[in-house]
Amino acid sequence: MSRYRYKAAPKFWRNYAKLTPRQRQSVVTAWKIFHEDPFDPRLRTHKIQRLSAAAKRTVYAVEIEADLRAVFILDGETVMTLDIGSHAIYKP
């Protein structure tokens, strides 16, 4: 059982809907790992400095596949997934 609660912003769901079926399958596979531990080494979780500076809080990204990333923040025990897409989502 995960120690975190998970929520997703509406922007995440809008951009998720735009993904190809193959990309969505990759997201489902990554989600299983993410739900257990968002910092699992297989996800290559890393801080996004530019977004963190703009948000004035730490913003993380996970690698789902070649150029598909999801960005999230931690708020206590809640993981809020903000967006999903290519590296373009790293721009504030």
N, C-alpha and C positions, 0 to 999 in steps of 0.2 A: 504494500500500500504506500502510495506517495505521501511525502510529508507536506507537499504543496497543494494548494487549490489552483485551478486553472481557469482563466477567463480569456476571451479574445475580443479585441476591439472590432467594431463594425467594418473598419477599413481592412482588417485582416480578412474577414469573410468576403468582402467585395472583391479583393484581389485573388483570394483563393478560388473563387468562382470563375475567374478568367484563365486559370491554369489549364494546361492540356490534361487529358485523362492520365497520361503517363506521369506527369508531374504530380498530379493529385495522389497517385498510387505511392510515389516516393514520399510525399508528405505523410501519408498514413503509416508507412514503414518507420519514418523518422519519429512520428508522434509517439509510437509505442515506446521508443527509447527515451524520448523527451519527457514523457509522463512519469517514467520511473526516476529519471534524474536529468534535469536540463543541462547539467554540466558533465554528462557522460562523454569521455574522450572521443567516442565515435562521431559525435556531433560537431566536434571542433568548435565548441562555444568560445566566443571571444568578445571583448569589449569593443564597442564602436565609439572611438574618441570624439569624432565630430558630432554625432547624435547625442552623446553623453553631455558634451559641453553645451549644446543648444538646449537640452532638456533639464540641465542642472541636476542630473541624476544618472546613474550608470545604466546604459543601454547595452544589451548583449545581442549577439547574433549567433544563430546556429546554421551550419551548412547542411542543406538537404541533398543537393546534388550540384553538379558543376557550377552553374550560375543561378542557383535558387537558394535564397536565404530567408529565414524568418527572424524578426527582431522582437525582443521582449524586455520587460523590466521586472524586477522583483519588488514587491511591496509587502514586506513582512513575509508571510507564508503564502502570498498570492503571486502567481506568475501571470502577468498580463502580456499576451502576445499582441503586438501592435500592428505588424504588417508582414507581408510575404511578397517576394518577388526577386528580381535580379539585384545586382549591386546598386542599381539606381535608387533603391530604397534607403541607402545610407546617407543620402543628401537631406539635410534638414529643411 
